[in-house]
Amino acid sequence: MVTMKKKSTKIHWVRSRLIDGKLYRVLADGRTGQEMKPFYDPIKANSPAAYEPDEDTPLLTMRELKQFKRVHPEPRSQKPSSISAVRKSLRMSQAVFAEVFDL
C-alpha cells in the first residue's frame, strides 16, 4: 500500500521591513536580513502576453458578459464577532492565535 504525504497547510509569518521599495526579512534580533524575492515575475505578469486570450480563457463577447448574473454576498449580521469565534474558525489554539496576532 502506498501512502501519500499531505501538503503542509502551515502559515509562515515573516517579519519584514520596506527599504527603498524592496522588502527585507527582519531577523529575530531585529537586524535586517536578506531581500525577499516575490513568488512571481512582475515583468511577465504585466506583459502583453499575459493578457492575450488562450484556450483556457477565451475573450467574451458583450452578449456573453450580459448573461452573467450578479452575485450579492449575504449581509453580515450587525453584532460584532467575538475573538474566540474567529480563533475557532481559524482552528488555532489560544497560544498560536496570540503569537500570530501579537496579543
N, C-alpha and C positions, 0 to 999 in steps of 0.2 A: 504494500500500500504506500502510495506517495503522498506526502503531506506538503502543502504549500505554505510558505510563510506569508503572513498577513502584513501588508504595509503598515508602517507605524503611523499613527494619527496624532502624534505628539505635536504640540505647538511650541516652537522655539522662539523665545522672546530675546531680542538682542538690543542692547542699549546702543544708540548711535548718536553721532554729532554731525551737523551740517557745517562744512567749512568750504568756502568758495564754491558753493553749488555742488559739492561732492559729499557723499555720505561716508563717514568713517566709523568703524566699530569702537566702542568705548570699553576698555578693559576693566577688570574688577577693581583695580587700584585707581581708576579714574583717568589713566593716561589714554591718549588717542592711539588706536591701533591701526590696522591696515584699512585701505579703502574698500568699501563694499561694492561689488560689481552687480549690475542688475541681472535678472534671470532672462531677459530678452534684449535684443539689439534694437534700440530706439530708432536707429537709422533705417533698418529693414522694416520696422513696423510703420514708419511714416513714408515709405517709398510708394511710388505709383503702382508697383506690382502687388502691394498688399491690398489695394482697393479694386483690382481687376476681378471680375466675376470668374468663377470656375464651376465645375460640375456640382460641387457641394453647395455653393452659394450663387445661384443664378440671379441676374437682375430681375426685379419685379416690375411689372407694368403698373400704371395707376389703377387699372381695374382690379388687379390682384391685391394691391395695397388697400383698396377700399373694402375688400372682402374681409379683412382682418377686423376682429371685434376688440373693442377696448376692454381692458381688464382693470377693474376697480378693486383695490385692496380692501379687505374688511376693515371697517372702522375700529380703531383701538378703543378699549374701554377707558373711561375717564380716570379710573383710580390708578395711581402710580404702582408699578410692580415692586415687590419687595426684593431686597438684596438676596435673601435666601432663595426666592423663586428663580432669580437669574442664575444664581450659583448652581442650583439643582438642574436647571435646563441645560447648562453647560457641562453638567456631570463632573463637577470639580469638588474636591474636598475643601474644607474651610481653610486649611493651611495653604493649599495650592492657589486657591482663589485670592487669598490675602497677599500672597507673594506676587502673583501676576499683576494684580491691580494696585499694588503698593498700599495696602490698607493696614 
